[in-house]
């Protein structure tokens, strides 16, 4: 069952709801989770689905270029939500979480065919708080961690 074009609303993320969320996410659906009293369980389910989501997306991307002997990765950092990276000129609210971005970078850096990774779309003067500099430093740490996994 391919659900890549579907959005699934899960009302309650304990027991059956959590199982359904994992099931549909594994088949490509975007998952929205609501809850009434079980915030901790809902947060746990969302974290699981998100982790499986970015990992699954990166695995599909790597499989798509399996015929390539060498890969160059361009990390366009303005995909990160503006609240988490204000120094990216193109960043918008609702962008990718920095956690997902870091997971993707680490996985890609671990790929033996990757020979180059760069970071683009960073304009330091746009962020007087230095949050973006800390995020970019974490990006570098994730790259190094990924290379070490080889």
C-alpha positions as CSV (number, residue, x, y, z in Angstrom):
1,X,0.0,0.0,0.0
2,X,1.6,3.3,-1.1
3,X,0.4,6.3,0.9
4,X,3.0,8.9,-0.3
5,X,0.3,11.4,-1.4
6,X,-1.9,11.0,1.7
7,X,-2.2,12.8,5.0
8,X,-3.6,10.7,7.9
9,X,-5.1,12.2,11.0
10,X,-4.5,10.1,14.1
11,X,-6.8,11.0,17.0
12,X,-5.1,9.5,20.0
13,X,-1.5,8.2,20.0
14,X,-1.6,5.4,22.5
15,X,-1.8,1.7,21.7
16,X,-3.9,1.4,18.5
17,X,-3.3,5.1,17.4
18,X,0.4,4.7,17.8
19,X,0.4,1.5,15.8
20,X,-1.6,3.0,13.0
21,X,0.6,6.1,12.9
22,X,3.7,3.9,12.5
23,X,2.0,1.7,9.9
24,X,0.9,4.6,7.7
25,X,4.1,6.6,8.1
26,X,6.1,3.5,7.0
27,X,4.1,3.5,3.8
28,X,4.8,7.2,3.1
29,X,1.9,9.0,4.5
30,X,2.3,12.4,6.3
31,X,0.9,11.9,9.8
32,X,-0.9,14.4,12.0
33,X,-1.4,13.3,15.7
34,X,-3.9,14.8,18.1
35,X,-4.5,13.8,21.7
36,X,-6.8,14.6,24.6
37,X,-5.0,13.6,27.8
38,X,-2.0,11.5,26.6
39,X,0.5,14.3,25.7
40,X,3.6,12.2,26.6
41,X,2.4,9.2,24.5
42,X,1.5,11.5,21.6
43,X,4.9,13.2,21.7
44,X,6.6,9.8,21.8
45,X,4.6,8.7,18.7
46,X,5.4,11.9,16.8
47,X,9.1,11.6,17.6
48,X,9.0,8.0,16.3
49,X,7.2,8.9,13.1
50,X,9.5,11.8,12.5
51,X,12.6,9.8,13.1
52,X,11.4,7.1,10.7
53,X,10.3,9.8,8.3
54,X,13.6,11.5,7.7
55,X,15.5,8.3,7.8
56,X,13.2,6.7,5.2
57,X,13.4,9.8,3.0
58,X,17.2,9.8,3.1
59,X,17.3,6.1,2.4
60,X,15.1,6.6,-0.7
61,X,17.3,9.4,-1.9
62,X,20.5,7.3,-1.5
63,X,18.8,4.4,-3.2
64,X,17.8,6.7,-6.1
65,X,21.4,7.5,-6.8
66,X,22.8,4.0,-6.3
67,X,24.2,4.1,-9.8
68,X,26.5,7.1,-9.0
69,X,30.0,6.4,-7.9
70,X,30.6,9.8,-6.2
71,X,28.1,12.1,-4.5
72,X,28.4,15.8,-3.7
73,X,25.9,17.0,-1.1
74,X,24.7,20.6,-1.0
75,X,23.0,21.4,2.3
76,X,20.7,24.3,1.6
77,X,20.2,25.4,5.2
78,X,17.2,27.6,4.5
79,X,15.0,24.5,4.6
80,X,15.2,24.8,8.4
81,X,12.4,26.6,10.1
82,X,13.1,30.3,10.4
83,X,12.7,30.1,14.2
84,X,15.6,27.7,14.4
85,X,17.8,29.4,11.8
86,X,17.1,33.1,11.4
87,X,20.2,33.8,9.3
88,X,18.9,32.0,6.2
89,X,17.4,34.5,3.8
90,X,14.9,32.0,2.3
91,X,13.9,30.3,5.6
92,X,10.1,30.4,6.3
93,X,8.0,29.4,9.3
94,X,7.0,25.7,9.1
95,X,10.3,24.6,7.6
96,X,12.2,21.4,8.5
97,X,13.2,21.0,12.1
98,X,16.9,21.3,12.8
99,X,16.7,17.8,14.4
100,X,15.6,16.3,11.1
101,X,18.2,18.3,9.2
102,X,21.0,17.1,11.5
103,X,19.8,13.5,11.2
104,X,19.8,13.8,7.4
105,X,23.3,15.3,7.3
106,X,24.7,12.7,9.6
107,X,23.3,9.8,7.4
108,X,24.4,11.4,4.2
109,X,27.9,12.0,5.5
110,X,28.1,8.4,6.5
111,X,27.5,7.3,2.9
112,X,30.9,6.2,1.5
113,X,30.3,7.7,-1.9
114,X,30.0,11.2,-0.5
115,X,33.1,13.2,-1.3
116,X,31.9,16.7,-0.7
117,X,29.3,18.3,1.7
118,X,28.8,22.1,1.7
119,X,26.5,24.5,3.6
120,X,24.7,27.2,1.6
121,X,22.2,30.0,2.2
122,X,23.7,31.4,5.5
123,X,23.8,35.1,6.0
124,X,25.3,35.7,9.5
125,X,24.3,39.4,9.8
126,X,20.6,38.4,9.7
127,X,21.0,36.8,13.2
128,X,22.2,39.0,16.0
129,X,21.5,36.2,18.5
130,X,24.1,33.8,17.0
131,X,21.6,30.9,17.1
132,X,22.4,30.3,13.4
133,X,26.1,30.1,14.1
134,X,25.4,27.5,16.7
135,X,23.2,25.6,14.3
136,X,25.9,25.7,11.6
137,X,28.5,24.5,14.1
138,X,26.2,21.6,14.9
139,X,25.9,20.9,11.2
140,X,29.7,20.6,11.0
141,X,29.7,18.3,14.0
142,X,27.0,16.1,12.4
143,X,29.1,15.9,9.2
144,X,32.1,14.8,11.1
145,X,30.1,12.3,13.1
146,X,28.7,10.9,9.8
147,X,32.2,10.5,8.3
148,X,33.3,8.7,11.4
149,X,30.5,6.2,10.9
150,X,32.0,5.0,7.7
